[in-house]
């Protein structure tokens, strides 16, 4: 111990002081904090980690983990747990932060850490501790899987059935296998059954769905990207200045539906009111809804009734395809006319499609148009990049009326649109193709499409003359930051020089 400490002291004395204040200071501080932890000089480690967190660039999750480890060793329990909470805010998936939270916390924070570790932890002892924690909270089944081009493999553990069913849904049908428990599996115990699985993937240019079921319960649904070159990839750019004009076909509003019956029903009611502008007897647009294997009977029934009354066209997915899968299935059904991607937790004002179209065709090279909203990242009003209060329908209509009168015909160039309400011209859609299958569910596929549109010569604009109410993501609220971070890394790879206006974290 003495020799190692003396060596570290010698290293510090000989360290170029400029490294602690120059452009690489953050690297030097992280290294010194880690070295001090190794030699059990916890006060020194805490000092360096604390300094690192206070300098640029903004600290990553592991920086807070370094300071948390030092604080914990110094007996500063609450400070350590607070730093772990900050690490998990930066990156909810960080294994180091979640491991320590599971081991150190004595409250509900253990549960969230355990849930994150299930799909990412390789240490069997920690996995068993995570399963035990989730089981105490009422959990009955757990699983993790890894996706490869030729197969999907993983493990599943459960307590409430004799066997588990694994299925792979492809464009040609569904392959199903029965998994029996393996009493010698490392996660098996007297109370928990477990086994590994491997499912072969046939070649496909479309996404596939892996579903694990334990009795009547769905353990996990995983949408996996195509394992053959997708037809979505960047296509030859079309000159957007040639021959573009309003299509004679009505625009189609595409609404993927899964849950939250109340908000979804209100969304379709607002669409019905917006369909026919006052003084006309003609529809301004058509609606295509996708029931993405909704578990809510009330919602299924309502969509069916709307389809029977010919107020909407309805597609029903036998398995949940997620946002991308649902949208892409709808796009295959719509070969002509412009489209509007619309979240099912929105409220739209009368005439919104016509006014978005007016902006779209106010210049020959506009490809996408996004309205203002209370909750739309850079399109949020009155405070951008924030969640403003969701208003009642009549208040949304009133705000929209003011926006329409004040900003009629205006188009403001932006780096990217946002998919809560995204008008896409047919020319742009034909140029960029469908949404990418490469992202984790729920975030940034819309931005990827808009950046591909820019690559192909189209403009993305905001229509400040239209205001749409948006409740905001309820499906992945706790996971949002982690999903956005993960998908941003993929977006960085595809577009190394990302323009401004990306989602705020």
Wavefront OBJ file of the C-alpha trace (Angstrom):
o trace
v 0.000 0.000 0.000
v 2.766 2.435 0.998
v 4.790 1.804 -2.177
v 1.716 2.232 -4.430
v 0.741 5.449 -2.655
v 4.263 6.806 -2.959
v 4.234 5.949 -6.653
v 1.002 7.808 -7.161
v 2.378 10.824 -5.287
v 5.458 10.792 -7.515
v 3.187 10.567 -10.591
v 1.197 13.592 -9.401
v 4.308 15.649 -8.754
v 5.562 14.950 -12.242
v 2.218 15.513 -13.914
v 2.247 18.478 -16.270
v 0.099 21.042 -14.439
v -1.162 22.318 -17.790
v -3.038 19.034 -18.218
v -5.294 20.016 -15.316
v -6.307 23.301 -16.926
v -5.965 22.665 -20.648
v -8.315 21.011 -23.178
v -7.491 17.546 -21.819
v -7.963 18.404 -18.142
v -11.070 16.258 -17.852
v -9.159 13.148 -18.954
v -6.345 13.776 -16.477
v -8.795 14.361 -13.628
v -10.724 11.175 -14.353
v -7.494 9.162 -14.480
v -6.226 10.634 -11.210
v -9.558 9.949 -9.478
v -9.511 6.322 -10.656
v -5.884 5.860 -9.569
v -6.640 7.298 -6.128
v -9.536 4.901 -5.719
v -7.239 2.022 -6.624
v -4.789 3.020 -3.880
v -7.694 3.619 -1.457
v -6.963 7.346 -1.121
v -10.659 8.111 -1.095
v -10.484 11.776 -0.046
v -8.066 12.454 -2.901
v -10.249 10.508 -5.331
v -13.274 12.531 -4.245
v -11.363 15.780 -4.786
v -10.340 14.880 -8.334
v -13.761 13.477 -9.265
v -15.455 16.568 -7.875
v -13.137 18.811 -9.898
v -13.842 16.755 -13.034
v -17.586 17.187 -12.661
v -17.162 20.969 -12.457
v -15.171 21.414 -15.695
v -16.002 21.036 -19.383
v -17.044 18.989 -21.247
v -20.230 18.041 -19.356
v -19.571 14.979 -17.182
v -20.642 11.549 -18.394
v -22.331 9.075 -16.078
v -19.071 7.413 -15.059
v -17.780 10.725 -13.650
v -20.583 10.760 -11.097
v -19.925 7.080 -10.390
v -16.289 7.913 -9.582
v -17.345 10.570 -7.081
v -20.059 8.296 -5.688
v -17.548 5.498 -5.087
v -15.217 7.860 -3.222
v -18.077 9.323 -1.181
v -19.344 5.852 -0.255
v -15.886 4.794 0.928
v -15.718 7.955 3.039
v -19.040 7.101 4.693
v -20.957 9.850 2.866
v -23.936 7.627 2.083
v -26.468 10.188 0.917
v -23.915 12.038 -1.194
v -22.956 8.746 -2.864
v -26.582 7.851 -3.606
v -27.243 11.359 -4.899
v -24.339 11.024 -7.341
v -25.622 7.640 -8.500
v -29.016 9.225 -9.133
v -27.315 11.942 -11.213
v -25.352 9.305 -13.135
v -28.586 7.457 -13.950
v -30.161 10.738 -15.058
v -27.312 11.244 -17.544
v -27.494 7.608 -18.680
v -30.202 5.355 -17.201
v -28.436 2.322 -18.710
v -25.044 2.867 -17.036
v -24.137 -0.504 -15.548
v -21.748 0.872 -12.937
v -24.325 3.295 -11.535
v -27.070 0.677 -11.495
v -24.877 -1.961 -9.863
v -24.019 0.377 -7.012
v -27.579 1.628 -6.631
v -28.798 -1.944 -6.300
v -26.126 -2.716 -3.709
v -26.198 0.522 -1.699
v -29.737 1.903 -1.734
v -32.336 0.814 0.792
v -35.446 2.179 -0.922
v -37.378 2.072 -4.200
v -34.317 3.226 -6.127
v -33.086 -0.364 -5.956
v -36.035 -1.449 -8.068
v -35.260 0.863 -10.987
v -31.614 -0.182 -10.928
v -32.568 -3.862 -10.916
v -34.849 -3.404 -13.921
v -32.062 -1.762 -15.944
v -29.533 -4.461 -15.031
v -31.699 -7.355 -16.212
v -31.009 -6.652 -19.895
v -27.413 -5.455 -19.542
v -25.682 -7.299 -16.702
v -23.300 -10.178 -17.364
v -22.390 -10.973 -13.760
v -24.599 -13.846 -12.625
v -24.443 -12.953 -8.939
v -25.645 -9.418 -9.667
v -28.333 -10.777 -11.996
v -29.616 -13.042 -9.234
v -29.733 -10.071 -6.848
v -31.632 -8.023 -9.456
v -34.144 -10.823 -10.009
v -34.640 -11.186 -6.253
v -35.334 -7.464 -5.944
v -37.828 -7.479 -8.815
v -39.479 -10.597 -7.442
v -40.007 -8.908 -4.058
v -41.849 -6.179 -5.969
v -44.177 -8.726 -7.573
v -42.275 -9.603 -10.742
v -42.762 -13.099 -12.128
v -40.611 -13.260 -15.252
v -37.441 -11.681 -16.619
v -35.488 -11.973 -19.853
v -32.597 -10.575 -21.872
v -31.690 -11.145 -25.482
v -28.983 -10.283 -27.993
v -29.693 -9.826 -31.700
v -27.426 -11.025 -34.490
v -27.934 -11.230 -38.245
v -28.612 -14.970 -38.205
v -30.191 -15.499 -34.806
v -31.510 -14.053 -31.561
v -30.234 -15.568 -28.333
v -30.675 -14.903 -24.633
v -32.051 -16.174 -21.362
v -35.411 -16.143 -19.620
v -36.318 -16.822 -15.972
v -39.805 -17.216 -14.537
v -41.864 -18.418 -11.574
v -45.457 -18.739 -12.738
v -45.700 -21.336 -15.524
v -44.347 -24.681 -16.649
v -42.742 -23.370 -19.826
v -42.103 -20.275 -21.935
v -43.057 -19.700 -25.562
v -40.724 -17.811 -27.904
v -41.929 -16.674 -31.322
v -40.383 -14.862 -34.266
v -42.826 -12.968 -36.477
v -41.558 -12.421 -40.030
v -43.106 -11.165 -43.240
v -43.835 -14.790 -44.156
v -45.426 -15.905 -40.872
v -44.582 -16.717 -37.274
v -42.149 -19.344 -35.989
v -42.878 -20.566 -32.453
v -40.892 -22.717 -30.035
v -41.569 -23.987 -26.512
v -38.789 -23.454 -23.955
v -38.626 -25.909 -21.085
v -36.829 -25.036 -17.828
v -33.226 -26.099 -17.366
v -32.686 -27.016 -13.699
v -28.917 -26.580 -14.134
v -29.132 -23.034 -15.495
v -27.085 -20.561 -13.448
v -30.167 -18.433 -12.685
v -32.352 -21.383 -11.677
v -33.190 -21.983 -8.015
v -35.800 -23.742 -5.930
v -38.274 -20.948 -6.748
v -37.087 -19.677 -10.122
v -36.988 -21.592 -13.390
v -34.636 -20.519 -16.164
v -33.257 -21.490 -19.536
v -31.391 -20.092 -22.519
v -32.816 -19.821 -26.033
v -31.654 -19.374 -29.601
v -33.999 -18.502 -32.464
v -32.773 -18.681 -36.050
v -33.629 -15.665 -38.227
v -34.531 -16.159 -41.880
v -33.177 -13.499 -44.276
v -35.477 -10.482 -44.434
v -35.496 -6.885 -45.682
v -38.169 -5.993 -43.108
v -38.079 -5.894 -39.325
v -38.900 -9.014 -37.311
v -40.592 -9.305 -33.920
v -39.347 -11.584 -31.145
v -41.938 -12.277 -28.433
v -41.452 -14.208 -25.193
v -44.640 -15.341 -23.418
v -44.947 -16.971 -20.025
v -48.433 -18.435 -19.774
v -50.794 -15.515 -20.446
v -48.138 -12.901 -19.727
v -45.900 -11.241 -22.302
v -42.362 -11.303 -20.904
v -40.688 -9.289 -23.621
v -41.311 -8.014 -27.148
v -38.256 -7.078 -29.180
v -38.397 -5.531 -32.637
v -35.229 -6.411 -34.545
v -33.868 -4.649 -37.609
v -33.757 -6.309 -41.045
v -30.812 -8.654 -41.575
v -30.556 -7.929 -45.288
v -29.745 -4.572 -46.863
v -32.863 -2.469 -46.425
v -34.516 -0.671 -49.314
v -34.780 2.304 -46.956
v -31.142 3.364 -47.326
v -30.346 6.733 -48.873
v -31.673 6.782 -52.400
v -30.532 8.805 -55.362
v -31.450 12.411 -54.744
v -34.334 13.807 -56.719
v -34.139 17.411 -57.827
v -36.890 18.928 -55.635
v -37.276 21.931 -57.962
v -38.621 19.874 -60.861
v -42.302 19.199 -61.309
v -43.457 19.438 -57.716
v -46.963 20.632 -56.986
v -49.923 19.690 -54.806
v -50.964 16.112 -55.437
v -54.505 15.527 -56.599
v -54.825 12.777 -53.986
v -55.915 13.731 -50.479
v -53.209 13.788 -47.825
v -53.360 10.833 -45.418
v -53.003 11.344 -41.678
v -51.298 8.234 -40.242
v -52.022 7.532 -36.562
v -50.320 4.561 -34.868
v -52.331 3.432 -31.840
v -51.368 1.254 -28.890
v -52.647 2.437 -25.489
v -54.126 5.357 -23.499
v -57.707 5.012 -24.709
v -58.902 8.366 -23.374
v -56.233 10.494 -25.082
v -56.486 8.463 -28.289
v -60.268 8.749 -28.529
v -59.998 12.518 -27.998
v -57.387 12.647 -30.774
v -59.732 10.965 -33.257
v -62.593 13.229 -32.183
v -60.437 16.264 -32.983
v -59.488 14.727 -36.348
v -63.167 14.249 -37.159
v -63.856 17.909 -36.411
v -60.880 18.969 -38.514
v -61.737 16.792 -41.497
v -64.208 19.121 -43.206
v -63.472 22.848 -43.123
v -66.495 25.050 -42.519
v -68.405 25.918 -45.660
v -67.240 22.853 -47.570
v -68.809 19.448 -47.944
v -65.571 17.719 -48.853
v -62.982 15.975 -46.750
v -59.642 17.765 -46.531
v -57.758 14.570 -45.697
v -58.189 10.884 -44.960
v -57.167 9.029 -41.810
v -55.323 5.720 -41.631
v -55.118 4.260 -38.116
v -52.900 1.326 -37.168
v -54.018 -0.743 -34.190
v -50.571 -1.920 -33.114
v -51.857 -4.946 -31.158
v -53.432 -2.688 -28.539
v -54.152 -4.463 -25.228
v -57.062 -2.088 -24.460
v -60.424 -3.549 -25.475
v -62.123 -0.137 -25.319
v -59.612 1.212 -27.804
v -59.968 -1.744 -30.162
v -63.747 -1.358 -30.117
v -63.608 2.394 -30.754
v -61.300 2.031 -33.753
v -63.492 -0.699 -35.176
v -66.573 1.530 -34.856
v -64.810 4.425 -36.599
v -63.784 2.111 -39.429
v -67.338 0.753 -39.755
v -68.623 4.336 -40.053
v -65.952 4.964 -42.714
v -64.417 7.767 -40.685
v -61.033 6.051 -40.802
v -59.221 3.282 -42.617
v -57.925 0.719 -40.148
v -54.989 -1.658 -40.174
v -54.655 -4.156 -37.317
v -51.273 -5.611 -36.446
v -51.454 -9.145 -34.989
v -48.279 -8.386 -32.995
v -46.917 -5.095 -31.733
v -44.533 -3.646 -34.334
v -43.730 -0.438 -32.474
v -43.842 3.080 -33.896
v -41.500 2.429 -36.815
v -43.097 -0.870 -37.812
v -46.601 0.556 -37.633
v -45.703 3.663 -39.654
v -43.815 1.691 -42.289
v -46.697 -0.743 -42.713
v -49.003 2.232 -43.269
v -46.612 3.824 -45.758
v -46.670 0.645 -47.829
v -50.464 1.030 -48.045
v -50.263 4.634 -49.243
v -48.706 4.871 -52.683
v -49.934 8.356 -53.603
v -50.510 11.690 -51.930
v -48.790 13.482 -49.068
v -48.810 12.074 -45.535
v -48.968 13.439 -42.004
v -47.417 11.397 -39.201
v -49.490 12.096 -36.084
v -49.139 10.843 -32.515
v -52.306 9.444 -30.970
v -51.929 11.689 -27.903
v -52.406 14.918 -29.864
v -55.343 17.286 -30.358
v -55.515 18.954 -33.760
v -57.370 22.162 -34.730
v -59.701 22.590 -37.716
v -57.962 23.098 -41.045
v -54.564 22.031 -39.765
v -53.761 19.771 -42.746
v -54.714 22.399 -45.348
v -52.552 25.011 -43.646
v -49.596 22.633 -43.306
v -49.993 21.844 -47.010
v -50.058 25.569 -47.858
v -46.697 25.964 -46.154
v -45.346 22.783 -47.776
v -46.104 24.138 -51.255
v -45.089 27.728 -50.583
v -41.676 26.845 -52.051
v -40.674 24.090 -54.485
v -38.077 22.424 -52.252
v -39.893 22.041 -48.922
v -40.080 18.405 -47.873
v -41.415 18.375 -44.296
v -43.472 20.769 -42.178
v -43.907 20.707 -38.389
v -46.400 22.902 -36.483
v -45.999 24.591 -33.121
v -47.072 22.690 -30.023
v -47.079 22.925 -26.264
v -44.788 19.874 -26.207
v -42.624 19.595 -29.311
v -38.958 20.124 -28.365
v -37.756 23.078 -30.475
v -41.334 23.632 -31.693
v -42.691 24.090 -28.149
v -44.627 27.298 -27.512
v -44.422 29.580 -25.659
v -41.184 28.127 -24.205
v -39.057 26.190 -26.713
v -37.372 22.951 -25.642
v -39.741 22.628 -22.710
v -43.019 20.915 -21.861
v -45.636 23.658 -21.712
v -49.024 22.823 -20.162
v -51.425 20.823 -22.296
v -54.559 22.885 -22.928
v -58.186 21.848 -23.400
v -59.404 21.389 -26.968
v -61.168 24.765 -27.114
v -58.046 26.509 -25.789
v -55.897 24.756 -28.410
v -58.277 25.952 -31.122
v -58.071 29.496 -29.745
v -54.258 29.492 -29.715
v -54.239 28.032 -33.221
v -56.618 30.763 -34.407
v -54.220 33.469 -33.175
v -51.249 31.649 -34.731
v -53.078 31.317 -38.049
v -53.966 35.014 -38.164
v -50.527 36.200 -37.042
v -48.217 33.862 -38.972
v -50.195 32.927 -42.073
v -47.969 31.546 -44.830
v -44.717 31.787 -42.871
v -42.129 29.010 -43.130
v -39.124 28.925 -40.791
v -36.227 26.681 -41.766
v -35.174 24.146 -39.113
v -32.641 21.338 -39.053
v -35.293 18.690 -38.580
v -38.974 18.186 -38.013
v -40.501 16.207 -35.136
v -42.869 13.290 -35.581
v -45.632 14.279 -33.147
v -47.143 15.976 -36.231
v -45.014 15.853 -39.355
v -46.326 16.752 -42.833
v -44.269 15.024 -45.559
v -44.736 15.780 -49.244
v -44.994 12.851 -51.642
v -41.867 13.997 -53.514
v -39.874 13.999 -50.290
v -41.275 10.643 -49.171
v -40.493 9.025 -52.512
v -36.956 10.341 -52.216
v -36.100 9.219 -48.676
v -38.235 6.090 -48.305
v -39.612 4.720 -45.074
v -38.460 5.192 -41.458
v -35.196 3.556 -40.441
v -35.275 0.225 -38.584
v -31.919 0.887 -36.940
v -33.104 2.845 -33.910
v -34.269 1.629 -30.508
v -37.977 2.126 -30.172
v -39.647 5.460 -29.919
v -37.134 8.217 -30.584
v -35.211 9.955 -33.407
v -36.497 7.923 -36.376
v -38.353 11.064 -37.456
v -35.209 13.173 -37.196
v -33.265 10.610 -39.215
v -35.894 10.849 -41.972
v -35.696 14.642 -41.972
v -31.894 14.624 -42.130
v -32.046 12.236 -45.072
v -34.470 14.692 -46.683
v -31.890 17.467 -46.222
v -29.253 15.227 -47.801
v -31.539 14.861 -50.815
v -32.044 18.605 -51.214
v -35.298 19.144 -49.312
v -35.972 21.745 -46.632
v -37.468 21.024 -43.227
v -39.575 23.934 -41.992
v -41.768 24.986 -39.100
v -45.278 26.306 -39.767
v -45.857 28.852 -36.950
v -49.374 29.359 -38.289
v -50.490 25.944 -36.958
v -50.678 24.865 -33.291
v -51.239 21.237 -32.222
v -51.720 20.062 -28.638
v -49.503 17.186 -27.520
v -49.698 15.331 -24.211
v -46.190 13.980 -24.673
v -44.644 10.553 -24.494
v -46.231 8.372 -21.838
v -45.097 5.068 -23.312
v -41.392 5.438 -22.481
v -41.353 8.339 -20.040
v -38.849 6.809 -17.592
v -36.698 5.414 -20.383
v -36.769 8.470 -22.653
v -33.353 9.857 -21.813
v -31.626 6.522 -22.236
v -33.387 5.801 -25.516
v -32.549 9.231 -26.901
v -28.902 8.912 -25.856
v -28.582 5.502 -27.466
v -30.289 6.592 -30.679
v -28.295 9.829 -30.839
v -25.095 7.779 -30.979
v -26.421 6.005 -34.072
v -27.539 9.326 -35.563
v -24.015 10.676 -34.976
v -22.614 7.794 -37.014
v -24.964 8.419 -39.938
v -24.673 12.211 -39.872
v -21.278 13.151 -38.350
v -21.967 16.879 -38.691
v -25.306 17.023 -36.924
v -26.985 20.409 -37.358
v -28.458 22.323 -34.457
v -32.000 21.785 -33.303
v -31.633 18.230 -32.069
v -33.891 17.114 -29.205
v -33.080 18.584 -25.816
v -32.095 15.980 -23.183
l 1 2 3 4 5 6 7 8 9 10 11 12 13 14 15 16 17 18 19 20 21 22 23 24 25 26 27 28 29 30 31 32 33 34 35 36 37 38 39 40 41 42 43 44 45 46 47 48 49 50 51 52 53 54 55 56 57 58 59 60 61 62 63 64 65 66 67 68 69 70 71 72 73 74 75 76 77 78 79 80 81 82 83 84 85 86 87 88 89 90 91 92 93 94 95 96 97 98 99 100 101 102 103 104 105 106 107 108 109 110 111 112 113 114 115 116 117 118 119 120 121 122 123 124 125 126 127 128 129 130 131 132 133 134 135 136 137 138 139 140 141 142 143 144 145 146 147 148 149 150 151 152 153 154 155 156 157 158 159 160 161 162 163 164 165 166 167 168 169 170 171 172 173 174 175 176 177 178 179 180 181 182 183 184 185 186 187 188 189 190 191 192 193 194 195 196 197 198 199 200 201 202 203 204 205 206 207 208 209 210 211 212 213 214 215 216 217 218 219 220 221 222 223 224 225 226 227 228 229 230 231 232 233 234 235 236 237 238 239 240 241 242 243 244 245 246 247 248 249 250 251 252 253 254 255 256 257 258 259 260 261 262 263 264 265 266 267 268 269 270 271 272 273 274 275 276 277 278 279 280 281 282 283 284 285 286 287 288 289 290 291 292 293 294 295 296 297 298 299 300 301 302 303 304 305 306 307 308 309 310 311 312 313 314 315 316 317 318 319 320 321 322 323 324 325 326 327 328 329 330 331 332 333 334 335 336 337 338 339 340 341 342 343 344 345 346 347 348 349 350 351 352 353 354 355 356 357 358 359 360 361 362 363 364 365 366 367 368 369 370 371 372 373 374 375 376 377 378 379 380 381 382 383 384 385 386 387 388 389 390 391 392 393 394 395 396 397 398 399 400 401 402 403 404 405 406 407 408 409 410 411 412 413 414 415 416 417 418 419 420 421 422 423 424 425 426 427 428 429 430 431 432 433 434 435 436 437 438 439 440 441 442 443 444 445 446 447 448 449 450 451 452 453 454 455 456 457 458 459 460 461 462 463 464 465 466 467 468 469 470 471 472 473 474 475 476 477 478 479 480 481 482 483 484 485 486 487 488 489 490 491 492 493 494 495 496 497 498 499 500 501 502 503 504 505
